[in-house]
Amino acid sequence: MVNRRTTRRYEMSLPVIVRGPVDKEAASLTGKTRDISSRGVYFTVDNKLSTGTRLDLTMILPAEVTGGTEVFIRATGRVIRVDTRSENGDQKVDVAAILERYEIIRNEAAME
């Protein structure tokens, strides 16, 4: 398999809120990132998403990481790969998404 990554990925387990259509309805899911770069993110959720699905993501950098207050990364993107696996009897879904746009928000207004 050829590695096509053009930017460095960082292994980070961050809380992520995913908003996008799930089962033909808009839904909000929570999960954890596994790695992140300036152009993409790989995260785990409990619900299946489809390749091509457009997403709104909010990732939370805790104060311990930023050295101050929580920082929120709001992003829009698109699912490019979905991997399903079982973990302790539960089905988990690993999702690779391309980030098309993102902004960094340094205050509590990010969760509104």
N, CA, C and O atoms as CSV, one atom per row, in Angstrom:
chain,resi,resn,atom,element,x,y,z
A,1,MET,N,N,0.842,-1.178,0.000
A,1,MET,CA,C,0.000,0.000,0.000
A,1,MET,C,C,0.889,1.243,0.000
A,1,MET,O,O,1.846,1.319,0.770
A,2,VAL,N,N,0.587,2.193,-0.836
A,2,VAL,CA,C,1.363,3.411,-0.975
A,2,VAL,C,C,0.859,4.449,0.019
A,2,VAL,O,O,-0.345,4.680,0.124
A,3,ASN,N,N,1.776,5.070,0.744
A,3,ASN,CA,C,1.425,6.130,1.677
A,3,ASN,C,C,1.287,7.438,0.903
A,3,ASN,O,O,2.270,7.935,0.354
A,4,ARG,N,N,0.078,8.001,0.854
A,4,ARG,CA,C,-0.183,9.214,0.082
A,4,ARG,C,C,-0.246,10.461,0.956
A,4,ARG,O,O,-0.607,11.535,0.474
A,5,ARG,N,N,0.094,10.335,2.208
A,5,ARG,CA,C,-0.007,11.472,3.117
A,5,ARG,C,C,0.995,12.550,2.729
A,5,ARG,O,O,2.162,12.272,2.453
A,6,THR,N,N,0.510,13.784,2.714
A,6,THR,CA,C,1.368,14.909,2.376
A,6,THR,C,C,1.693,15.765,3.596
A,6,THR,O,O,2.545,16.651,3.522
A,7,THR,N,N,1.022,15.509,4.715
A,7,THR,CA,C,1.288,16.243,5.950
A,7,THR,C,C,1.514,15.263,7.083
A,7,THR,O,O,1.047,14.125,7.038
A,8,ARG,N,N,2.227,15.708,8.090
A,8,ARG,CA,C,2.532,14.858,9.235
A,8,ARG,C,C,1.290,14.649,10.095
A,8,ARG,O,O,0.524,15.581,10.343
A,9,ARG,N,N,1.107,13.410,10.543
A,9,ARG,CA,C,0.002,13.082,11.445
A,9,ARG,C,C,0.525,12.983,12.863
A,9,ARG,O,O,1.649,12.539,13.098
A,10,TYR,N,N,-0.312,13.407,13.812
A,10,TYR,CA,C,0.034,13.368,15.223
A,10,TYR,C,C,-0.949,12.456,15.942
A,10,TYR,O,O,-2.161,12.648,15.851
A,11,GLU,N,N,-0.427,11.464,16.657
A,11,GLU,CA,C,-1.289,10.585,17.443
A,11,GLU,C,C,-1.815,11.370,18.630
A,11,GLU,O,O,-1.054,11.765,19.514
A,12,MET,N,N,-3.123,11.593,18.645
A,12,MET,CA,C,-3.759,12.349,19.723
A,12,MET,C,C,-5.133,11.765,19.990
A,12,MET,O,O,-5.931,11.584,19.071
A,13,SER,N,N,-5.400,11.478,21.231
A,13,SER,CA,C,-6.720,11.017,21.637
A,13,SER,C,C,-7.465,12.196,22.243
A,13,SER,O,O,-7.298,12.520,23.419
A,14,LEU,N,N,-8.290,12.833,21.416
A,14,LEU,CA,C,-9.046,14.009,21.829
A,14,LEU,C,C,-10.536,13.724,21.725
A,14,LEU,O,O,-10.963,12.987,20.837
A,15,PRO,N,N,-11.338,14.301,22.626
A,15,PRO,CA,C,-12.787,14.186,22.446
A,15,PRO,C,C,-13.191,14.872,21.142
A,15,PRO,O,O,-12.667,15.929,20.791
A,16,VAL,N,N,-14.126,14.254,20.438
A,16,VAL,CA,C,-14.623,14.840,19.196
A,16,VAL,C,C,-16.144,14.723,19.169
A,16,VAL,O,O,-16.710,13.691,19.531
A,17,ILE,N,N,-16.790,15.800,18.733
A,17,ILE,CA,C,-18.231,15.808,18.506
A,17,ILE,C,C,-18.423,15.853,16.997
A,17,ILE,O,O,-17.892,16.735,16.322
A,18,VAL,N,N,-19.181,14.902,16.474
A,18,VAL,CA,C,-19.381,14.767,15.034
A,18,VAL,C,C,-20.846,15.047,14.728
A,18,VAL,O,O,-21.739,14.421,15.298
A,19,ARG,N,N,-21.082,15.983,13.830
A,19,ARG,CA,C,-22.443,16.265,13.388
A,19,ARG,C,C,-22.531,15.958,11.903
A,19,ARG,O,O,-21.747,16.462,11.098
A,20,GLY,N,N,-23.490,15.129,11.561
A,20,GLY,CA,C,-23.661,14.760,10.167
A,20,GLY,C,C,-24.843,13.827,10.056
A,20,GLY,O,O,-25.363,13.365,11.072
A,21,PRO,N,N,-25.270,13.545,8.863
A,21,PRO,CA,C,-26.407,12.639,8.697
A,21,PRO,C,C,-26.029,11.205,9.075
A,21,PRO,O,O,-25.033,10.661,8.598
A,22,VAL,N,N,-26.841,10.616,9.936
A,22,VAL,CA,C,-26.695,9.223,10.327
A,22,VAL,C,C,-28.054,8.576,10.140
A,22,VAL,O,O,-29.048,9.062,10.681
A,23,ASP,N,N,-28.117,7.487,9.384
A,23,ASP,CA,C,-29.387,6.838,9.081
A,23,ASP,C,C,-30.413,7.840,8.536
A,23,ASP,O,O,-31.577,7.833,8.935
A,24,LYS,N,N,-29.961,8.694,7.622
A,24,LYS,CA,C,-30.795,9.676,6.923
A,24,LYS,C,C,-31.331,10.789,7.815
A,24,LYS,O,O,-32.197,11.549,7.383
A,25,GLU,N,N,-30.844,10.904,9.037
A,25,GLU,CA,C,-31.238,11.996,9.924
A,25,GLU,C,C,-29.985,12.682,10.429
A,25,GLU,O,O,-28.949,12.041,10.602
A,26,ALA,N,N,-30.075,13.993,10.667
A,26,ALA,CA,C,-28.937,14.709,11.245
A,26,ALA,C,C,-28.782,14.254,12.688
A,26,ALA,O,O,-29.758,14.189,13.435
A,27,ALA,N,N,-27.568,13.945,13.068
A,27,ALA,CA,C,-27.317,13.445,14.412
A,27,ALA,C,C,-25.999,13.996,14.921
A,27,ALA,O,O,-25.140,14.427,14.151
A,28,SER,N,N,-25.861,13.970,16.238
A,28,SER,CA,C,-24.626,14.370,16.881
A,28,SER,C,C,-24.050,13.141,17.569
A,28,SER,O,O,-24.721,12.509,18.385
A,29,LEU,N,N,-22.810,12.802,17.242
A,29,LEU,CA,C,-22.128,11.650,17.819
A,29,LEU,C,C,-20.916,12.135,18.597
A,29,LEU,O,O,-20.368,13.200,18.312
A,30,THR,N,N,-20.505,11.352,19.575
A,30,THR,CA,C,-19.262,11.662,20.269
A,30,THR,C,C,-18.289,10.518,20.056
A,30,THR,O,O,-18.689,9.365,19.892
A,31,GLY,N,N,-17.026,10.845,20.062
A,31,GLY,CA,C,-16.002,9.837,19.874
A,31,GLY,C,C,-14.661,10.356,20.324
A,31,GLY,O,O,-14.571,11.323,21.082
A,32,LYS,N,N,-13.610,9.696,19.845
A,32,LYS,CA,C,-12.231,10.058,20.181
A,32,LYS,C,C,-11.398,10.052,18.915
A,32,LYS,O,O,-11.542,9.169,18.069
A,33,THR,N,N,-10.527,11.040,18.789
A,33,THR,CA,C,-9.598,11.019,17.666
A,33,THR,C,C,-8.515,9.989,17.945
A,33,THR,O,O,-8.217,9.685,19.100
A,34,ARG,N,N,-7.933,9.457,16.885
A,34,ARG,CA,C,-6.765,8.572,17.009
A,34,ARG,C,C,-5.531,9.277,16.476
A,34,ARG,O,O,-4.450,9.172,17.056
A,35,ASP,N,N,-5.692,9.998,15.371
A,35,ASP,CA,C,-4.613,10.859,14.897
A,35,ASP,C,C,-5.213,12.008,14.103
A,35,ASP,O,O,-6.355,11.954,13.645
A,36,ILE,N,N,-4.402,13.050,13.956
A,36,ILE,CA,C,-4.894,14.270,13.334
A,36,ILE,C,C,-3.750,14.957,12.596
A,36,ILE,O,O,-2.593,14.868,13.005
A,37,SER,N,N,-4.085,15.641,11.509
A,37,SER,CA,C,-3.122,16.459,10.779
A,37,SER,C,C,-3.851,17.717,10.329
A,37,SER,O,O,-5.038,17.886,10.608
A,38,SER,N,N,-3.149,18.587,9.642
A,38,SER,CA,C,-3.794,19.809,9.169
A,38,SER,C,C,-4.763,19.542,8.015
A,38,SER,O,O,-5.545,20.420,7.651
A,39,ARG,N,N,-4.718,18.331,7.434
A,39,ARG,CA,C,-5.590,18.016,6.300
A,39,ARG,C,C,-6.571,16.888,6.548
A,39,ARG,O,O,-7.427,16.618,5.705
A,40,GLY,N,N,-6.460,16.206,7.721
A,40,GLY,CA,C,-7.356,15.088,7.967
A,40,GLY,C,C,-7.361,14.648,9.410
A,40,GLY,O,O,-6.545,15.081,10.224
A,41,VAL,N,N,-8.310,13.770,9.703
A,41,VAL,CA,C,-8.453,13.238,11.056
A,41,VAL,C,C,-8.935,11.794,10.962
A,41,VAL,O,O,-9.700,11.438,10.067
A,42,TYR,N,N,-8.473,10.969,11.904
A,42,TYR,CA,C,-8.918,9.580,12.007
A,42,TYR,C,C,-9.504,9.444,13.394
A,42,TYR,O,O,-8.814,9.690,14.384
A,43,PHE,N,N,-10.789,9.050,13.486
A,43,PHE,CA,C,-11.453,9.009,14.782
A,43,PHE,C,C,-12.335,7.772,14.908
A,43,PHE,O,O,-12.641,7.110,13.916
A,44,THR,N,N,-12.739,7.470,16.139
A,44,THR,CA,C,-13.567,6.313,16.443
A,44,THR,C,C,-14.904,6.785,17.017
A,44,THR,O,O,-14.944,7.643,17.898
A,45,VAL,N,N,-15.991,6.214,16.507
A,45,VAL,CA,C,-17.345,6.465,17.016
A,45,VAL,C,C,-18.083,5.136,17.097
A,45,VAL,O,O,-17.590,4.114,16.619
A,46,ASP,N,N,-19.265,5.153,17.705
A,46,ASP,CA,C,-20.063,3.933,17.838
A,46,ASP,C,C,-21.009,3.704,16.662
A,46,ASP,O,O,-21.456,2.579,16.439
A,47,ASN,N,N,-21.315,4.754,15.913
A,47,ASN,CA,C,-22.269,4.640,14.817
A,47,ASN,C,C,-21.561,4.666,13.475
A,47,ASN,O,O,-20.549,5.345,13.299
A,48,LYS,N,N,-22.105,3.922,12.542
A,48,LYS,CA,C,-21.507,3.861,11.205
A,48,LYS,C,C,-21.815,5.124,10.414
A,48,LYS,O,O,-22.937,5.630,10.428
A,49,LEU,N,N,-20.810,5.611,9.737
A,49,LEU,CA,C,-20.946,6.712,8.797
A,49,LEU,C,C,-20.601,6.176,7.417
A,49,LEU,O,O,-19.864,5.197,7.301
A,50,SER,N,N,-21.112,6.787,6.394
A,50,SER,CA,C,-20.862,6.326,5.030
A,50,SER,C,C,-19.783,7.155,4.360
A,50,SER,O,O,-19.644,8.349,4.624
A,51,THR,N,N,-19.022,6.509,3.490
A,51,THR,CA,C,-18.030,7.211,2.694
A,51,THR,C,C,-18.727,8.313,1.900
A,51,THR,O,O,-19.786,8.089,1.314
A,52,GLY,N,N,-18.132,9.492,1.885
A,52,GLY,CA,C,-18.712,10.629,1.173
A,52,GLY,C,C,-19.561,11.533,2.047
A,52,GLY,O,O,-19.904,12.642,1.634
A,53,THR,N,N,-19.910,11.082,3.252
A,53,THR,CA,C,-20.737,11.884,4.149
A,53,THR,C,C,-20.017,13.170,4.529
A,53,THR,O,O,-18.833,13.149,4.864
A,54,ARG,N,N,-20.731,14.287,4.478
A,54,ARG,CA,C,-20.186,15.574,4.904
A,54,ARG,C,C,-20.382,15.704,6.410
A,54,ARG,O,O,-21.434,15.344,6.937
A,55,LEU,N,N,-19.361,16.222,7.103
A,55,LEU,CA,C,-19.369,16.285,8.559
A,55,LEU,C,C,-19.001,17.666,9.065
A,55,LEU,O,O,-18.268,18.414,8.418
A,56,ASP,N,N,-19.527,17.985,10.238
A,56,ASP,CA,C,-19.040,19.094,11.040
A,56,ASP,C,C,-18.420,18.458,12.268
A,56,ASP,O,O,-19.055,17.635,12.928
A,57,LEU,N,N,-17.191,18.826,12.580
A,57,LEU,CA,C,-16.463,18.243,13.701
A,57,LEU,C,C,-16.067,19.336,14.684
A,57,LEU,O,O,-15.722,20.449,14.287
A,58,THR,N,N,-16.120,19.008,15.963
A,58,THR,CA,C,-15.559,19.869,17.001
A,58,THR,C,C,-14.640,19.007,17.839
A,58,THR,O,O,-15.079,18.048,18.474
A,59,MET,N,N,-13.353,19.352,17.839
A,59,MET,CA,C,-12.368,18.629,18.646
A,59,MET,C,C,-11.937,19.541,19.790
A,59,MET,O,O,-11.824,20.756,19.626
A,60,ILE,N,N,-11.701,18.942,20.935
A,60,ILE,CA,C,-11.417,19.715,22.135
A,60,ILE,C,C,-9.987,19.434,22.600
A,60,ILE,O,O,-9.646,18.303,22.947
A,61,LEU,N,N,-9.155,20.482,22.600
A,61,LEU,CA,C,-7.810,20.381,23.154
A,61,LEU,C,C,-7.897,20.787,24.623
A,61,LEU,O,O,-8.193,21.946,24.917
A,62,PRO,N,N,-7.646,19.862,25.555
A,62,PRO,CA,C,-7.789,20.193,26.974
A,62,PRO,C,C,-6.715,21.166,27.450
A,62,PRO,O,O,-5.677,21.329,26.808
A,63,ALA,N,N,-6.981,21.810,28.583
A,63,ALA,CA,C,-6.052,22.786,29.158
A,63,ALA,C,C,-4.679,22.182,29.399
A,63,ALA,O,O,-3.672,22.884,29.304
A,64,GLU,N,N,-4.619,20.889,29.710
A,64,GLU,CA,C,-3.330,20.235,29.953
A,64,GLU,C,C,-2.455,20.237,28.697
A,64,GLU,O,O,-1.228,20.261,28.795
A,65,VAL,N,N,-3.075,20.213,27.536
A,65,VAL,CA,C,-2.336,20.209,26.271
A,65,VAL,C,C,-1.949,21.624,25.859
A,65,VAL,O,O,-0.845,21.849,25.363
A,66,THR,N,N,-2.862,22.581,26.064
A,66,THR,CA,C,-2.628,23.950,25.604
A,66,THR,C,C,-1.833,24.789,26.596
A,66,THR,O,O,-1.299,25.839,26.239
A,67,GLY,N,N,-1.752,24.324,27.848
A,67,GLY,CA,C,-1.048,25.101,28.861
A,67,GLY,C,C,-1.850,26.277,29.366
A,67,GLY,O,O,-1.297,27.180,29.994
A,68,GLY,N,N,-3.139,26.283,29.105
A,68,GLY,CA,C,-4.000,27.391,29.539
A,68,GLY,C,C,-5.428,26.915,29.649
A,68,GLY,O,O,-5.759,26.110,30.520
A,69,THR,N,N,-6.278,27.414,28.762
A,69,THR,CA,C,-7.681,27.018,28.752
A,69,THR,C,C,-7.933,26.055,27.593
A,69,THR,O,O,-7.095,25.890,26.707
A,70,GLU,N,N,-9.110,25.424,27.623
A,70,GLU,CA,C,-9.489,24.533,26.519
A,70,GLU,C,C,-9.510,25.309,25.203
A,70,GLU,O,O,-9.872,26.485,25.162
A,71,VAL,N,N,-9.121,24.636,24.150
A,71,VAL,CA,C,-9.168,25.206,22.809
A,71,VAL,C,C,-10.017,24.265,21.957
A,71,VAL,O,O,-9.871,23.044,22.024
A,72,PHE,N,N,-10.896,24.846,21.166
A,72,PHE,CA,C,-11.783,24.068,20.310
A,72,PHE,C,C,-11.352,24.214,18.860
A,72,PHE,O,O,-11.032,25.311,18.402
A,73,ILE,N,N,-11.347,23.102,18.149
A,73,ILE,CA,C,-11.082,23.125,16.715
A,73,ILE,C,C,-12.385,22.740,16.039
A,73,ILE,O,O,-12.862,21.614,16.182
A,74,ARG,N,N,-12.957,23.679,15.303
A,74,ARG,CA,C,-14.160,23.405,14.527
A,74,ARG,C,C,-13.751,23.174,13.090
A,74,ARG,O,O,-12.977,23.943,12.520
A,75,ALA,N,N,-14.278,22.105,12.506
A,75,ALA,CA,C,-13.877,21.753,11.146
A,75,ALA,C,C,-15.062,21.220,10.355
A,75,ALA,O,O,-16.029,20.709,10.919
A,76,THR,N,N,-14.967,21.349,9.049
A,76,THR,CA,C,-15.894,20.683,8.143
A,76,THR,C,C,-15.062,19.747,7.285
A,76,THR,O,O,-13.906,20.030,6.969
A,77,GLY,N,N,-15.663,18.639,6.917
A,77,GLY,CA,C,-14.924,17.672,6.127
A,77,GLY,C,C,-15.822,16.643,5.493
A,77,GLY,O,O,-17.045,16.782,5.446
A,78,ARG,N,N,-15.173,15.602,5.005
A,78,ARG,CA,C,-15.882,14.545,4.281
A,78,ARG,C,C,-15.228,13.210,4.605
A,78,ARG,O,O,-14.003,13.095,4.642
A,79,VAL,N,N,-16.071,12.195,4.843
A,79,VAL,CA,C,-15.596,10.846,5.144
A,79,VAL,C,C,-14.996,10.231,3.880
A,79,VAL,O,O,-15.626,10.226,2.822
A,80,ILE,N,N,-13.758,9.707,4.001
A,80,ILE,CA,C,-13.139,9.053,2.848
A,80,ILE,C,C,-12.949,7.553,3.064
A,80,ILE,O,O,-12.747,6.816,2.099
A,81,ARG,N,N,-13.010,7.085,4.326
A,81,ARG,CA,C,-12.874,5.652,4.597
A,81,ARG,C,C,-13.537,5.324,5.926
A,81,ARG,O,O,-13.492,6.113,6.870
A,82,VAL,N,N,-14.159,4.132,5.987
A,82,VAL,CA,C,-14.795,3.642,7.200
A,82,VAL,C,C,-14.320,2.221,7.449
A,82,VAL,O,O,-14.418,1.368,6.566
A,83,ASP,N,N,-13.802,1.957,8.656
A,83,ASP,CA,C,-13.362,0.626,9.064
A,83,ASP,C,C,-14.170,0.208,10.279
A,83,ASP,O,O,-14.198,0.927,11.278
A,84,THR,N,N,-14.826,-0.943,10.212
A,84,THR,CA,C,-15.621,-1.454,11.324
A,84,THR,C,C,-14.839,-2.550,12.033
A,84,THR,O,O,-14.218,-3.395,11.390
A,85,ARG,N,N,-14.874,-2.530,13.377
A,85,ARG,CA,C,-14.174,-3.547,14.170
A,85,ARG,C,C,-14.955,-3.809,15.446
A,85,ARG,O,O,-15.779,-2.996,15.864
A,86,SER,N,N,-14.683,-4.960,16.062
A,86,SER,CA,C,-15.310,-5.304,17.339
A,86,SER,C,C,-14.301,-5.103,18.450
A,86,SER,O,O,-13.118,-5.411,18.305
A,87,GLU,N,N,-14.795,-4.573,19.574
A,87,GLU,CA,C,-13.940,-4.328,20.727
A,87,GLU,C,C,-14.743,-4.649,21.985
A,87,GLU,O,O,-15.715,-3.962,22.298
A,88,ASN,N,N,-14.334,-5.694,22.704
A,88,ASN,CA,C,-15.026,-6.112,23.929
A,88,ASN,C,C,-16.520,-6.339,23.697
A,88,ASN,O,O,-17.343,-5.974,24.537
A,89,GLY,N,N,-16.865,-6.932,22.573
A,89,GLY,CA,C,-18.258,-7.227,22.268
A,89,GLY,C,C,-19.028,-6.071,21.657
A,89,GLY,O,O,-20.159,-6.255,21.209
A,90,ASP,N,N,-18.434,-4.872,21.629
A,90,ASP,CA,C,-19.079,-3.702,21.039
A,90,ASP,C,C,-18.497,-3.445,19.653
A,90,ASP,O,O,-17.314,-3.679,19.406
A,91,GLN,N,N,-19.345,-2.963,18.761
A,91,GLN,CA,C,-18.868,-2.620,17.427
A,91,GLN,C,C,-18.397,-1.166,17.436
A,91,GLN,O,O,-19.131,-0.274,17.862
A,92,LYS,N,N,-17.187,-0.934,16.972
A,92,LYS,CA,C,-16.626,0.409,16.859
A,92,LYS,C,C,-16.406,0.714,15.388
A,92,LYS,O,O,-16.176,-0.186,14.580
A,93,VAL,N,N,-16.478,1.985,15.054
A,93,VAL,CA,C,-16.287,2.414,13.681
A,93,VAL,C,C,-15.145,3.423,13.654
A,93,VAL,O,O,-15.207,4.463,14.309
A,94,ASP,N,N,-14.104,3.105,12.892
A,94,ASP,CA,C,-12.987,4.023,12.690
A,94,ASP,C,C,-13.233,4.762,11.387
A,94,ASP,O,O,-13.533,4.151,10.362
A,95,VAL,N,N,-13.104,6.090,11.435
A,95,VAL,CA,C,-13.448,6.931,10.288
A,95,VAL,C,C,-12.258,7.810,9.916
A,95,VAL,O,O,-11.681,8.486,10.767
A,96,ALA,N,N,-11.903,7.791,8.647
A,96,ALA,CA,C,-10.898,8.718,8.111
A,96,ALA,C,C,-11.651,9.807,7.363
A,96,ALA,O,O,-12.492,9.523,6.510
A,97,ALA,N,N,-11.340,11.062,7.695
A,97,ALA,CA,C,-12.023,12.181,7.048
A,97,ALA,C,C,-11.014,13.223,6.595
A,97,ALA,O,O,-10.016,13.477,7.270
A,98,ILE,N,N,-11.286,13.814,5.459
A,98,ILE,CA,C,-10.499,14.943,4.955
A,98,ILE,C,C,-11.079,16.209,5.572
A,98,ILE,O,O,-12.296,16.393,5.595
A,99,LEU,N,N,-10.209,17.077,6.071
A,99,LEU,CA,C,-10.658,18.372,6.580
A,99,LEU,C,C,-10.610,19.377,5.440
A,99,LEU,O,O,-9.563,19.593,4.830
A,100,GLU,N,N,-11.748,19.985,5.163
A,100,GLU,CA,C,-11.814,20.956,4.081
A,100,GLU,C,C,-11.629,22.379,4.588
A,100,GLU,O,O,-11.160,23.258,3.865
A,101,ARG,N,N,-12.008,22.585,5.850
A,101,ARG,CA,C,-11.895,23.909,6.460
A,101,ARG,C,C,-11.865,23.720,7.958
A,101,ARG,O,O,-12.546,22.839,8.483
A,102,TYR,N,N,-11.086,24.534,8.663
A,102,TYR,CA,C,-11.112,24.481,10.123
A,102,TYR,C,C,-10.754,25.835,10.709
A,102,TYR,O,O,-10.113,26.667,10.066
A,103,GLU,N,N,-11.187,26.033,11.946
A,103,GLU,CA,C,-10.849,27.243,12.684
A,103,GLU,C,C,-10.570,26.869,14.129
A,103,GLU,O,O,-11.139,25.912,14.654
A,104,ILE,N,N,-9.698,27.623,14.763
A,104,ILE,CA,C,-9.346,27.389,16.156
A,104,ILE,C,C,-10.015,28.459,16.991
A,104,ILE,O,O,-9.877,29.654,16.732
A,105,ILE,N,N,-10.747,28.005,18.000
A,105,ILE,CA,C,-11.510,28.908,18.860
A,105,ILE,C,C,-10.993,28.761,20.275
A,105,ILE,O,O,-10.956,27.653,20.810
A,106,ARG,N,N,-10.597,29.856,20.881
A,106,ARG,CA,C,-9.958,29.817,22.189
A,106,ARG,C,C,-10.873,30.226,23.338
A,106,ARG,O,O,-10.380,30.672,24.374
A,107,ASN,N,N,-12.192,30.086,23.186
A,107,ASN,CA,C,-13.080,30.431,24.295
A,107,ASN,C,C,-14.271,29.495,24.338
A,107,ASN,O,O,-14.446,28.657,23.453
A,108,GLU,N,N,-15.072,29.634,25.347
A,108,GLU,CA,C,-16.211,28.734,25.569
A,108,GLU,C,C,-17.330,28.898,24.542
A,108,GLU,O,O,-18.236,28.067,24.492
A,109,ALA,N,N,-17.288,29.940,23.732
A,109,ALA,CA,C,-18.322,30.164,22.723
A,109,ALA,C,C,-18.348,29.071,21.664
A,109,ALA,O,O,-19.301,28.999,20.889
A,110,ALA,N,N,-17.344,28.231,21.610
A,110,ALA,CA,C,-17.243,27.199,20.574
A,110,ALA,C,C,-18.342,26.159,20.688
A,110,ALA,O,O,-18.690,25.541,19.681
A,111,MET,N,N,-18.897,25.940,21.854
A,111,MET,CA,C,-19.889,24.882,22.035
A,111,MET,C,C,-21.317,25.353,21.808
A,111,MET,O,O,-22.247,24.562,21.962
A,112,GLU,N,N,-21.521,26.607,21.449
A,112,GLU,CA,C,-22.877,27.131,21.226
A,112,GLU,C,C,-23.473,26.578,19.963
A,112,GLU,O,O,-24.607,26.909,19.619
